[in-house]
Amino acid sequence: MLLGRRKVRIETERLTLRAPQHGDFRDWATLRRESADFLTPWEPTWADDHLTRKGFTNRVYWAQRSIANGSAVPLFLIRREDQALLGAITLDNIRRGPAQAGTLGYWVGQPYARAGYMRETLAAMAHYAFQQLGLSRLEAACLPENAASRGVLEKCGFKYEGVAQSYLQINGRWRTHVLYAMLRADRRGRTDVG
C-alpha cells in the first residue's frame, strides 16, 4: 500500500506522532545538541552537517519522499500538553511482497528518557504498522549493553531473536547488535535472551 501524499499522524495518550516539518529545526537541533552525550554512544556517527539547517531541511524532504513512496515512516514525538519535541521514531526499510516487514529505529532526548514516552510510541507505531500498513513483522536492533532500549522493546512485546555480528557502525565502530522482532500474530510467548 502506497501512502501517497497523505499525512501520517498518530495520536497516543500523551503524544502526537507526525512527520518532521521545517519549523521543527530549532527545537530538534537544540534537543539533539543538549542530548549529544546521551545519544552518541548508541547512534551512527553524526555527519558534519547533522545539526545544520541544511542538514535538517534534507531530513524533512527525505521524510516527505519516504512517506509518499511507502519506503519509510519517519515521525517526531510531540508532547501534546506543551508541544515539546521529545524524540523520533522511524519505520524504515519497509519491504512488501512476501516479506511485509519493516525496521524500527528510535531515539528520545535525555530530559524525556525513562518517562514511558518511547513505550507509548512503540506500541502506537506497531499498531499503525500492522493495522494501517498491513505489515506482518517489525524488527529492531540495539547494542547488547543498551539496557534501556532492550527493556522498552521487551515491555512492548518484541521478542529476542539473536545476534548480528558487525551489524551497524555506531559511534565510528562496527558493532554487534541484538535483534528483536514483533509479529502481527505473535504466538511465540516469552523468549529468553541467550
Contacts in CASP RR format, 6 or more apart in sequence:
PFRMAT RR
TARGET T0000
AUTHOR 0000-0000-0000
METHOD contacts of the structure
MODEL  1
MLLGRRKVRIETERLTLRAPQHGDFRDWATLRRESADFLTPWEPTWADDH
LTRKGFTNRVYWAQRSIANGSAVPLFLIRREDQALLGAITLDNIRRGPAQ
AGTLGYWVGQPYARAGYMRETLAAMAHYAFQQLGLSRLEAACLPENAASR
GVLEKCGFKYEGVAQSYLQINGRWRTHVLYAMLRADRRGRTDVG
1 70 0 8 1.000
1 133 0 8 1.000
1 134 0 8 1.000
2 68 0 8 1.000
2 69 0 8 1.000
2 70 0 8 1.000
3 67 0 8 1.000
3 68 0 8 1.000
3 69 0 8 1.000
3 70 0 8 1.000
3 73 0 8 1.000
4 67 0 8 1.000
4 68 0 8 1.000
4 69 0 8 1.000
4 70 0 8 1.000
5 68 0 8 1.000
6 67 0 8 1.000
7 18 0 8 1.000
7 19 0 8 1.000
7 67 0 8 1.000
8 17 0 8 1.000
8 18 0 8 1.000
8 19 0 8 1.000
8 67 0 8 1.000
8 73 0 8 1.000
8 75 0 8 1.000
8 128 0 8 1.000
9 16 0 8 1.000
9 17 0 8 1.000
9 18 0 8 1.000
10 16 0 8 1.000
10 17 0 8 1.000
10 18 0 8 1.000
10 75 0 8 1.000
10 124 0 8 1.000
10 125 0 8 1.000
10 128 0 8 1.000
11 17 0 8 1.000
11 124 0 8 1.000
12 120 0 8 1.000
12 121 0 8 1.000
12 123 0 8 1.000
12 124 0 8 1.000
13 120 0 8 1.000
14 79 0 8 1.000
14 80 0 8 1.000
14 81 0 8 1.000
14 117 0 8 1.000
14 120 0 8 1.000
15 77 0 8 1.000
15 78 0 8 1.000
15 79 0 8 1.000
15 80 0 8 1.000
15 86 0 8 1.000
15 117 0 8 1.000
15 120 0 8 1.000
15 121 0 8 1.000
15 124 0 8 1.000
16 78 0 8 1.000
16 80 0 8 1.000
17 75 0 8 1.000
17 76 0 8 1.000
17 77 0 8 1.000
17 78 0 8 1.000
17 89 0 8 1.000
17 121 0 8 1.000
17 124 0 8 1.000
17 125 0 8 1.000
18 75 0 8 1.000
18 76 0 8 1.000
18 78 0 8 1.000
19 60 0 8 1.000
19 63 0 8 1.000
19 64 0 8 1.000
19 67 0 8 1.000
19 74 0 8 1.000
19 75 0 8 1.000
19 76 0 8 1.000
20 28 0 8 1.000
20 56 0 8 1.000
20 59 0 8 1.000
20 60 0 8 1.000
20 63 0 8 1.000
20 74 0 8 1.000
20 75 0 8 1.000
20 76 0 8 1.000
20 88 0 8 1.000
21 60 0 8 1.000
22 56 0 8 1.000
22 57 0 8 1.000
22 60 0 8 1.000
24 56 0 8 1.000
24 60 0 8 1.000
24 76 0 8 1.000
24 85 0 8 1.000
25 53 0 8 1.000
25 56 0 8 1.000
25 57 0 8 1.000
27 84 0 8 1.000
27 85 0 8 1.000
28 56 0 8 1.000
28 76 0 8 1.000
28 85 0 8 1.000
29 51 0 8 1.000
29 53 0 8 1.000
29 56 0 8 1.000
31 85 0 8 1.000
31 86 0 8 1.000
31 87 0 8 1.000
31 109 0 8 1.000
32 39 0 8 1.000
32 50 0 8 1.000
32 51 0 8 1.000
32 109 0 8 1.000
33 51 0 8 1.000
34 109 0 8 1.000
34 110 0 8 1.000
34 111 0 8 1.000
35 109 0 8 1.000
35 110 0 8 1.000
35 111 0 8 1.000
37 110 0 8 1.000
38 109 0 8 1.000
38 110 0 8 1.000
38 113 0 8 1.000
39 107 0 8 1.000
39 109 0 8 1.000
39 110 0 8 1.000
40 46 0 8 1.000
40 171 0 8 1.000
41 170 0 8 1.000
41 171 0 8 1.000
42 107 0 8 1.000
42 142 0 8 1.000
42 143 0 8 1.000
42 146 0 8 1.000
42 149 0 8 1.000
42 170 0 8 1.000
42 171 0 8 1.000
43 107 0 8 1.000
43 170 0 8 1.000
43 171 0 8 1.000
44 168 0 8 1.000
44 169 0 8 1.000
44 170 0 8 1.000
44 171 0 8 1.000
44 172 0 8 1.000
45 169 0 8 1.000
45 171 0 8 1.000
45 172 0 8 1.000
47 55 0 8 1.000
49 55 0 8 1.000
59 74 0 8 1.000
62 74 0 8 1.000
63 72 0 8 1.000
63 74 0 8 1.000
66 72 0 8 1.000
66 73 0 8 1.000
66 74 0 8 1.000
66 92 0 8 1.000
67 73 0 8 1.000
67 74 0 8 1.000
70 94 0 8 1.000
71 92 0 8 1.000
71 93 0 8 1.000
71 94 0 8 1.000
72 90 0 8 1.000
72 91 0 8 1.000
72 92 0 8 1.000
72 93 0 8 1.000
72 94 0 8 1.000
73 90 0 8 1.000
73 91 0 8 1.000
73 92 0 8 1.000
73 94 0 8 1.000
73 125 0 8 1.000
73 128 0 8 1.000
73 129 0 8 1.000
73 133 0 8 1.000
74 88 0 8 1.000
74 89 0 8 1.000
74 90 0 8 1.000
74 91 0 8 1.000
74 92 0 8 1.000
75 88 0 8 1.000
75 89 0 8 1.000
75 90 0 8 1.000
75 125 0 8 1.000
76 85 0 8 1.000
76 87 0 8 1.000
76 88 0 8 1.000
77 85 0 8 1.000
77 86 0 8 1.000
77 87 0 8 1.000
77 88 0 8 1.000
77 89 0 8 1.000
77 108 0 8 1.000
77 117 0 8 1.000
77 121 0 8 1.000
78 84 0 8 1.000
78 85 0 8 1.000
78 86 0 8 1.000
79 86 0 8 1.000
79 112 0 8 1.000
79 117 0 8 1.000
84 112 0 8 1.000
86 108 0 8 1.000
86 109 0 8 1.000
86 112 0 8 1.000
86 117 0 8 1.000
87 106 0 8 1.000
87 107 0 8 1.000
87 108 0 8 1.000
87 109 0 8 1.000
87 112 0 8 1.000
87 117 0 8 1.000
88 106 0 8 1.000
88 107 0 8 1.000
89 104 0 8 1.000
89 105 0 8 1.000
89 106 0 8 1.000
89 118 0 8 1.000
89 121 0 8 1.000
89 122 0 8 1.000
89 125 0 8 1.000
90 104 0 8 1.000
90 105 0 8 1.000
90 106 0 8 1.000
91 102 0 8 1.000
91 103 0 8 1.000
91 104 0 8 1.000
91 105 0 8 1.000
91 125 0 8 1.000
91 128 0 8 1.000
91 129 0 8 1.000
91 133 0 8 1.000
91 138 0 8 1.000
92 102 0 8 1.000
92 103 0 8 1.000
92 104 0 8 1.000
92 105 0 8 1.000
93 102 0 8 1.000
93 103 0 8 1.000
94 101 0 8 1.000
94 102 0 8 1.000
94 133 0 8 1.000
94 135 0 8 1.000
95 101 0 8 1.000
95 102 0 8 1.000
99 136 0 8 1.000
99 137 0 8 1.000
100 134 0 8 1.000
100 135 0 8 1.000
100 136 0 8 1.000
100 137 0 8 1.000
101 135 0 8 1.000
101 136 0 8 1.000
101 137 0 8 1.000
101 138 0 8 1.000
101 139 0 8 1.000
102 129 0 8 1.000
102 135 0 8 1.000
102 137 0 8 1.000
102 138 0 8 1.000
102 139 0 8 1.000
103 138 0 8 1.000
103 139 0 8 1.000
103 140 0 8 1.000
103 141 0 8 1.000
104 122 0 8 1.000
104 125 0 8 1.000
104 138 0 8 1.000
104 139 0 8 1.000
104 140 0 8 1.000
105 140 0 8 1.000
106 118 0 8 1.000
106 121 0 8 1.000
106 122 0 8 1.000
108 117 0 8 1.000
108 118 0 8 1.000
113 148 0 8 1.000
114 148 0 8 1.000
116 152 0 8 1.000
118 152 0 8 1.000
119 152 0 8 1.000
119 155 0 8 1.000
119 156 0 8 1.000
122 152 0 8 1.000
122 153 0 8 1.000
122 156 0 8 1.000
122 158 0 8 1.000
123 156 0 8 1.000
125 138 0 8 1.000
126 138 0 8 1.000
126 156 0 8 1.000
126 182 0 8 1.000
129 135 0 8 1.000
129 138 0 8 1.000
130 136 0 8 1.000
130 138 0 8 1.000
130 184 0 8 1.000
134 184 0 8 1.000
135 184 0 8 1.000
136 183 0 8 1.000
136 184 0 8 1.000
137 181 0 8 1.000
137 182 0 8 1.000
137 183 0 8 1.000
137 184 0 8 1.000
138 158 0 8 1.000
138 181 0 8 1.000
138 182 0 8 1.000
139 179 0 8 1.000
139 180 0 8 1.000
139 181 0 8 1.000
140 153 0 8 1.000
140 158 0 8 1.000
140 179 0 8 1.000
140 180 0 8 1.000
140 181 0 8 1.000
141 164 0 8 1.000
141 167 0 8 1.000
141 168 0 8 1.000
141 177 0 8 1.000
141 178 0 8 1.000
141 179 0 8 1.000
141 180 0 8 1.000
142 149 0 8 1.000
142 150 0 8 1.000
142 153 0 8 1.000
142 177 0 8 1.000
142 178 0 8 1.000
142 180 0 8 1.000
143 149 0 8 1.000
143 170 0 8 1.000
143 175 0 8 1.000
143 176 0 8 1.000
143 177 0 8 1.000
143 178 0 8 1.000
144 150 0 8 1.000
144 163 0 8 1.000
144 176 0 8 1.000
144 177 0 8 1.000
144 178 0 8 1.000
150 178 0 8 1.000
150 180 0 8 1.000
150 193 0 8 1.000
153 180 0 8 1.000
154 160 0 8 1.000
154 180 0 8 1.000
156 182 0 8 1.000
157 182 0 8 1.000
157 186 0 8 1.000
158 180 0 8 1.000
158 181 0 8 1.000
158 182 0 8 1.000
159 180 0 8 1.000
159 181 0 8 1.000
159 182 0 8 1.000
159 186 0 8 1.000
159 188 0 8 1.000
159 189 0 8 1.000
159 190 0 8 1.000
159 191 0 8 1.000
160 178 0 8 1.000
160 179 0 8 1.000
160 180 0 8 1.000
160 191 0 8 1.000
160 192 0 8 1.000
160 193 0 8 1.000
160 194 0 8 1.000
161 179 0 8 1.000
161 180 0 8 1.000
161 181 0 8 1.000
161 191 0 8 1.000
162 178 0 8 1.000
162 179 0 8 1.000
162 194 0 8 1.000
163 176 0 8 1.000
163 177 0 8 1.000
163 178 0 8 1.000
163 179 0 8 1.000
164 176 0 8 1.000
164 177 0 8 1.000
164 178 0 8 1.000
164 179 0 8 1.000
165 176 0 8 1.000
166 174 0 8 1.000
166 175 0 8 1.000
166 176 0 8 1.000
167 174 0 8 1.000
167 175 0 8 1.000
167 176 0 8 1.000
167 177 0 8 1.000
167 179 0 8 1.000
168 174 0 8 1.000
168 175 0 8 1.000
168 177 0 8 1.000
169 175 0 8 1.000
178 193 0 8 1.000
END
